[in-house]
Amino acid sequence: MKWFRQNPFFASALTLCALIALGELWCSYDRFAASRAAAVRLAQCTTDLQAMATLQPPPTRAVATQIEADLTRAQHAVTAMQAELHGRGAAAERIHTAKAPAARTDAYFDLATFVEKTRELARKHEVEIRPEASHLGFAAYANEGPELERIEPVFRQRLVAQYLVEALLEAKPRALLVLRREPALTKKEREEREAARASAPPDAPPPEAPPLPTEEGPDYFAIDPRVSVRAPGYIDTTAFRLTFSGQTASLRAFLNRLATFELPVLVREVEVEPATADEAAANPEEAVATPPAANAASVVLSLEPAAAKPASKKLAPKASTAAPMVAKPYSKFTVTVEYIDLVTPAAAPADGDNQPPKAGA
């Protein structure tokens, strides 16, 4: 220490040289560590480059341009499909702008008006509505309106049922036998159903349909989940089942009307079977008055001599009582359809915002 005090300048120079040497050693170590890290990154990049070289199509700028063009076309196609699934024309406008009743009494009179106007339209088209379909799928509310929490879903079902029944009546079937629908679920019941489906394992069978609001009734049915297009979080559906009698032309006209996609209605199932005498009759009394042979799809040859003679000019032609050679074939058709309702995806929460939105916000 005495020497350092006697030679302060020399001591300071030695101290400075020592600090410089330590600094050089630190810089050398830092450069060595950086070079090792760079070598590791280079090896990783080389491996990635070799892997990318085997990709098909190769990741070139031209391929990237084609991918961007394909993505743009796919986005346009999705937009067009979403627009189609919202429907078009007066029917879709009525569905989207209609305001649900606020009270049970208003909902009851809305359903009663729908039933009465549909019966008048059926008489205009000369289509019989059988007693089983007299309430057009809303027999549960023949005497009172739906519960408050079910007013809106029942009202939406009524709008879709109105479109389906009007389209069927314009096809001029013989008679509307039955109209059934899925139970109208409240918002809470829908959320519970979707949560049960989302939590089920992928290989598990679809969950059973929710219990019907009534134990027995002519209104309801449960669609087979295997034929439904319902997708939790993306597509919600409401199923309807119409059973009517008539000729094949009525079925064809009805399906062609649905194919115009005025409303997003998909036909999921069509069942055809020969109609019984009661189902083919224009009214219940006709089934008793008409012999079975007149309704059978068979050939009947007439041997009445008077039918072959020319009519006299002075006498009015006598009406023939012979059965037609080929009777009109009537069938019983059961058409199951689904009305599609796109589910609006929930907005992703902002960064750092994990609080749920407040009610009414």
C-alpha positions in Angstrom: 0.0 0.0 0.0 3.0 2.3 0.8 4.3 1.7 -2.7 1.0 2.6 -4.3 0.9 5.8 -2.3 4.4 6.7 -3.4 3.6 5.9 -7.1 0.0 6.9 -7.6 0.2 7.3 -11.4 1.8 4.0 -11.9 -0.8 2.3 -9.6 -3.6 3.9 -11.5 -2.2 2.7 -14.8 -1.9 -0.9 -13.4 -5.5 -0.7 -12.2 -6.8 0.6 -15.5 -4.9 -2.2 -17.4 -6.5 -4.8 -15.1 -10.0 -3.5 -15.7 -9.3 -3.4 -19.5 -8.2 -7.0 -19.3 -11.3 -8.1 -17.4 -13.4 -6.3 -19.9 -11.7 -8.0 -22.8 -12.2 -11.4 -21.1 -15.9 -10.7 -20.7 -16.3 -9.5 -24.3 -14.6 -12.7 -25.5 -16.9 -14.9 -23.4 -20.0 -13.0 -24.6 -18.9 -13.3 -28.3 -18.2 -17.0 -27.7 -21.7 -17.6 -26.2 -23.3 -15.6 -29.1 -21.5 -17.6 -31.7 -22.7 -20.8 -30.1 -26.3 -19.6 -30.1 -25.9 -18.5 -33.7 -24.6 -21.9 -34.6 -27.6 -23.5 -33.0 -30.0 -21.2 -34.8 -28.2 -21.9 -38.1 -28.5 -25.6 -37.6 -32.3 -25.2 -36.8 -32.8 -23.0 -39.8 -31.0 -25.4 -42.0 -33.2 -28.2 -40.8 -36.4 -26.1 -41.3 -35.2 -25.2 -44.8 -34.6 -28.8 -45.7 -38.0 -29.7 -44.4 -39.7 -26.9 -46.4 -37.9 -28.0 -49.5 -39.9 -31.3 -49.4 -43.3 -29.5 -49.0 -45.9 -29.8 -51.7 -46.7 -27.2 -53.1 -43.3 -25.6 -52.5 -43.4 -22.3 -50.4 -42.6 -20.0 -53.2 -44.0 -16.5 -53.8 -46.1 -17.7 -56.7 -47.7 -20.4 -54.6 -48.3 -17.9 -51.8 -50.1 -15.6 -54.3 -52.3 -18.6 -55.4 -53.1 -19.4 -51.8 -54.1 -15.8 -51.1 -56.4 -15.9 -54.1 -57.9 -19.2 -52.9 -58.5 -17.7 -49.5 -60.2 -14.7 -51.0 -62.5 -16.9 -53.1 -63.3 -19.0 -50.0 -64.2 -16.0 -48.0 -66.5 -14.8 -50.7 -68.1 -18.2 -50.9 -68.6 -18.2 -47.1 -70.2 -14.8 -47.3 -72.5 -15.9 -50.1 -73.5 -19.1 -48.2 -74.2 -17.1 -45.1 -76.4 -14.7 -47.1 -78.3 -17.7 -48.6 -78.8 -19.2 -45.1 -80.5 -16.0 -44.1 -83.1 -16.4 -46.8 -84.5 -13.9 -49.2 -87.7 -12.3 -50.3 -90.8 -11.5 -48.4 -90.8 -14.7 -46.3 -87.3 -14.0 -45.0 -88.1 -10.4 -44.4 -91.1 -11.3 -42.4 -89.1 -13.7 -40.3 -86.3 -11.2 -39.6 -88.5 -8.2 -38.9 -91.3 -9.8 -37.0 -91.6 -8.7 -33.3 -92.6 -11.4 -30.8 -95.6 -10.8 -28.6 -94.9 -9.4 -25.2 -97.7 -11.1 -23.2 -99.3 -14.6 -23.2 -102.6 -13.2 -24.3 -101.0 -11.6 -27.4 -99.2 -14.8 -28.2 -102.5 -16.8 -27.9 -104.3 -14.5 -30.3 -101.3 -14.6 -32.7 -101.6 -18.4 -32.9 -105.4 -18.3 -33.1 -105.2 -15.9 -36.0 -102.6 -18.0 -37.8 -104.8 -21.1 -37.5 -107.9 -19.3 -38.7 -106.2 -17.7 -41.7 -104.6 -21.0 -42.6 -108.0 -22.8 -42.6 -109.4 -20.1 -44.9 -106.4 -20.6 -47.2 -106.9 -24.3 -47.2 -110.6 -23.9 -48.2 -109.5 -21.6 -51.0 -107.1 -24.3 -52.3 -109.6 -27.0 -51.7 -107.3 -28.8 -49.3 -108.8 -30.5 -46.3 -107.1 -30.1 -42.9 -107.8 -33.2 -40.9 -108.7 -33.0 -37.2 -105.2 -34.3 -36.2 -103.7 -31.2 -37.9 -106.5 -28.8 -37.0 -104.2 -26.7 -34.7 -101.3 -26.9 -37.1 -98.8 -28.2 -34.5 -99.8 -25.8 -31.8 -102.6 -27.8 -30.0 -100.8 -27.3 -26.7 -101.8 -23.6 -26.9 -105.3 -24.0 -28.1 -106.7 -22.5 -24.9 -103.9 -20.3 -23.6 -100.7 -18.8 -24.8 -97.2 -20.2 -24.1 -95.3 -19.4 -21.0 -93.4 -16.1 -20.9 -90.0 -17.7 -21.5 -91.3 -19.7 -24.5 -93.2 -16.9 -26.2 -90.4 -15.9 -28.5 -89.3 -19.5 -29.6 -92.9 -20.5 -30.2 -93.5 -17.3 -32.2 -90.5 -18.1 -34.4 -91.7 -21.6 -34.9 -95.1 -20.2 -35.9 -93.5 -18.0 -38.6 -91.7 -21.0 -40.1 -94.7 -23.2 -39.8 -96.8 -20.6 -41.6 -94.3 -20.6 -44.5 -94.3 -24.4 -44.7 -98.0 -24.8 -44.6 -98.6 -22.1 -47.2 -96.1 -23.7 -49.5 -97.8 -27.1 -49.0 -101.3 -25.7 -49.7 -100.1 -24.1 -52.9 -99.0 -27.5 -54.0 -102.6 -28.6 -53.7 -102.4 -32.0 -51.8 -105.4 -34.1 -51.0 -105.3 -33.4 -47.3 -103.0 -32.2 -44.5 -102.9 -35.1 -42.0 -100.5 -34.1 -39.3 -98.1 -31.3 -38.6 -95.5 -31.7 -35.8 -92.6 -29.7 -34.6 -89.7 -29.9 -32.2 -90.3 -28.6 -28.7 -89.7 -24.9 -28.4 -86.7 -24.6 -26.0 -85.9 -21.6 -23.9 -82.6 -19.9 -24.1 -81.4 -21.6 -20.9 -82.5 -25.0 -22.2 -80.6 -24.5 -25.4 -77.5 -23.5 -23.6 -77.7 -26.6 -21.4 -78.2 -28.8 -24.5 -75.2 -27.3 -26.3 -73.1 -27.6 -23.2 -74.0 -31.3 -22.8 -73.1 -31.9 -26.5 -69.8 -29.9 -26.2 -68.7 -31.8 -23.1 -69.5 -35.2 -24.7 -66.5 -37.2 -26.0 -66.1 -37.2 -29.8 -66.9 -40.9 -30.2 -69.9 -40.8 -27.8 -73.4 -41.1 -29.3 -75.4 -37.9 -29.6 -77.3 -37.0 -26.4 -80.9 -37.8 -26.3 -83.5 -35.1 -27.2 -84.8 -33.0 -24.4 -88.0 -34.1 -22.8 -91.2 -32.9 -24.5 -93.1 -30.1 -22.7 -96.1 -32.5 -22.5 -96.0 -36.3 -22.0 -98.4 -36.9 -24.9 -99.6 -34.7 -27.6 -100.0 -34.3 -31.4 -97.6 -31.4 -31.6 -94.1 -32.8 -31.0 -91.6 -35.2 -32.4 -87.8 -35.6 -32.0 -85.6 -35.7 -35.1 -82.9 -38.3 -35.3 -79.6 -36.6 -34.4 -77.9 -38.6 -37.1 -79.8 -36.8 -39.9 -79.7 -33.4 -38.3 -77.4 -30.7 -39.5 -77.3 -29.1 -36.1 -73.7 -28.2 -35.1 -73.1 -26.8 -31.6 -71.7 -23.3 -31.7 -72.2 -22.9 -35.4 -75.7 -24.0 -36.6 -78.9 -24.3 -34.7 -82.0 -25.9 -36.3 -85.7 -26.4 -35.7 -87.3 -29.5 -37.2 -90.8 -29.8 -38.6 -92.6 -32.9 -39.9 -95.5 -32.6 -42.3 -97.7 -35.6 -43.2 -100.1 -35.2 -46.1 -101.9 -37.3 -48.7 -102.0 -36.6 -52.4 -100.4 -37.4 -55.7 -96.7 -37.2 -56.5 -97.2 -33.9 -58.3 -98.1 -32.3 -54.9 -94.9 -33.6 -53.3 -92.8 -32.5 -56.3 -94.4 -29.0 -56.2 -93.8 -28.7 -52.4 -90.2 -29.8 -52.6 -89.5 -27.4 -55.6 -90.9 -24.5 -53.5 -88.6 -25.4 -50.6 -85.7 -25.6 -53.1 -86.1 -21.9 -53.9 -84.6 -21.3 -50.5 -86.8 -18.3 -49.6 -86.2 -19.6 -46.1 -83.1 -21.7 -45.2 -85.1 -24.9 -44.9 -83.4 -28.2 -45.7 -85.3 -31.4 -46.4 -83.9 -34.2 -44.3 -86.2 -37.1 -44.9 -89.1 -38.1 -47.2 -91.2 -41.1 -46.5 -93.8 -42.4 -49.0 -96.4 -45.1 -48.5 -99.7 -46.0 -50.1 -102.6 -43.9 -48.6 -105.5 -45.7 -46.9 -109.0 -45.1 -48.0 -109.5 -42.7 -45.2 -106.3 -40.8 -45.9 -107.0 -40.5 -49.6 -110.7 -39.4 -49.2 -111.4 -35.7 -49.6 -113.5 -35.9 -46.4 -114.1 -38.6 -43.8 -117.5 -39.5 -45.2 -116.1 -40.2 -48.6 -114.0 -43.1 -47.3 -117.2 -44.9 -46.3 -119.2 -44.1 -49.4 -116.4 -45.0 -51.9 -115.8 -48.7 -52.4 -112.2 -49.9 -52.0 -111.9 -50.7 -55.7 -112.3 -47.1 -56.6 -109.3 -46.1 -54.6 -107.1 -49.0 -55.6 -104.5 -48.5 -58.3 -105.9 -51.2 -60.6 -107.3 -51.5 -64.1 -111.1 -51.9 -64.3 -112.7 -52.7 -67.7 -116.3 -51.6 -68.2 -118.7 -54.0 -69.9 -121.8 -51.7 -69.8 -123.4 -51.8 -73.4 -124.8 -48.3 -73.1 -121.3 -46.8 -72.6 -120.3 -47.9 -76.2 -123.4 -46.4 -77.9 -123.3 -42.8 -79.3 -125.5 -40.3 -77.4 -128.8 -39.3 -79.0 -129.1 -35.7 -80.3 -132.5 -35.3 -78.6 -131.7 -36.9 -75.3 -129.2 -35.7 -72.9 -126.2 -38.1 -72.5 -126.6 -40.5 -69.6 -123.8 -40.2 -67.1 -121.8 -43.4 -66.9 -121.4 -45.1 -63.5 -118.4 -47.1 -64.6 -115.2 -46.8 -62.7 -112.2 -45.3 -64.5 -109.8 -47.7 -66.2 -107.0 -46.3 -64.0 -107.9 -44.7 -60.7 -105.8 -41.8 -59.4 -103.1 -43.1 -57.1 -102.9 -41.4 -53.8 -100.0 -41.7 -51.5 -99.2 -40.6 -47.9 -96.1 -38.4 -47.7 -94.1 -37.6 -44.6 -91.6 -34.8 -45.1 -89.1 -33.9 -42.3 -87.4 -30.5 -42.7 -85.0 -28.4 -40.7 -85.0 -24.6 -40.5 -81.4 -23.4 -40.2 -80.4 -20.6 -37.8 -76.8 -19.5 -37.9 -75.3 -19.1 -34.5 -73.4 -15.8 -34.1 -69.9 -16.7 -32.7 -69.0 -15.0 -29.4 -66.5 -12.2 -29.7 -63.0 -13.0 -28.5 -62.2 -11.2 -25.3 -59.6 -8.4 -25.5 -56.1 -8.8 -24.1 -56.2 -8.5 -20.3 -60.0 -8.3 -20.3 -61.1 -11.5 -18.6 -64.1 -10.0 -16.9 -67.5 -11.1 -18.4 -69.8 -8.4 -19.8 -72.3 -7.0 -17.4 -76.0 -7.6 -18.0 -77.5 -5.0 -20.2 -74.2 -3.9 -21.5 
